């Protein structure tokens, strides 16, 4: 296994892009024009192209003004085309578009049955412009155009419900979520999952990780299949671990822990076993060293994992977490070993201590 330490950045919009598809029928054009204009103005920058049923050509919408000024001519080009989804959906699938699709139509498209079992239909909202109903057997997402733009907008939204990062051999070492949710790291079935509870409109995360494969961000929305999103490498966002000098008056205590012997307490003057971390007559014996997260020691220095989730050991074949949990890479999986014991040796000339106050 050739695990690497990677510095990564996640930048992701939770808001989804939208494509409009229009049935070019004269009697409904004015209503389509008004609804589309209101929706495009409300979803600034999210409706970037438009199609007409029966035509694979895409009409770009860079600014809302493009629709206002050019859509009447586009409509005339496509007037009275046969209402076919195939040319449009096939083109959209080629582009691997994963956003929402809004189809304005007066009746069901002629080839609707071709797409009934497709994933793309899960992300399609039909806006009905006549009193004719779809047959109930189709169980489609549709609204009546008469309900107005505000109601249609509420049905277009496809919010994220869950996001996570994973890969073979992946372990998050430290991270910072600048915006977009809260994180929870889970260990299950030999893998570490970096789970995100989405919030707001945008996700931005900086991470330092070890991983064999390059990590991927997965996103599950209310509608549609799970999306996979690219993560990019960046220059190091986090400083390398800083090992601090052990204060002189604490070195005998740490040495006793390393050698599994006793020490003379700085507080009560009595001899204590190395396992005694709180003096019965005083307080914490390792004053000044954080005790609510795992601490690593050499004979001269220490490092607290209070700002790190985990640290790699033994050439990335082991990791230890801030909660003092020790894992080892075996046969393509991370294996939980144990909670470290007091001053347990975890690497060459490195000992670990975890004590929660």
Secondary structure, 3 states (H helix, E strand, C coil): CCCEEEEEEEEEECCCCEEEEECCCHHHHHHHHHHHHHHHHHCCCCEEEEEECCEEEEEECCCHHHHHHHHHHHHHHHCCCCCCCHHHHHHHHHCCCCCEEEEEECCCCCCHHHHCCCCHHHHEEEEECCCCCCCHHHCCCEEEHHHCHHHHHHHHCCCEEEEEEECCCCEEEEEEEEECEEEEEEEECCEEEEEEEECCCEEEEEEEEEECCCCEEEEEECCCCCEEECCEECCCCCCCCCCEECCHHHHHHHHHHHHCCEEECCCCCCEEECCCCECCCCCECCCCCCCCCCEEECCCEEEEHHHCCEEEECCCCEEEECCCEEEEEECCEEEEEEECCCCEEEECCEEEECCCC
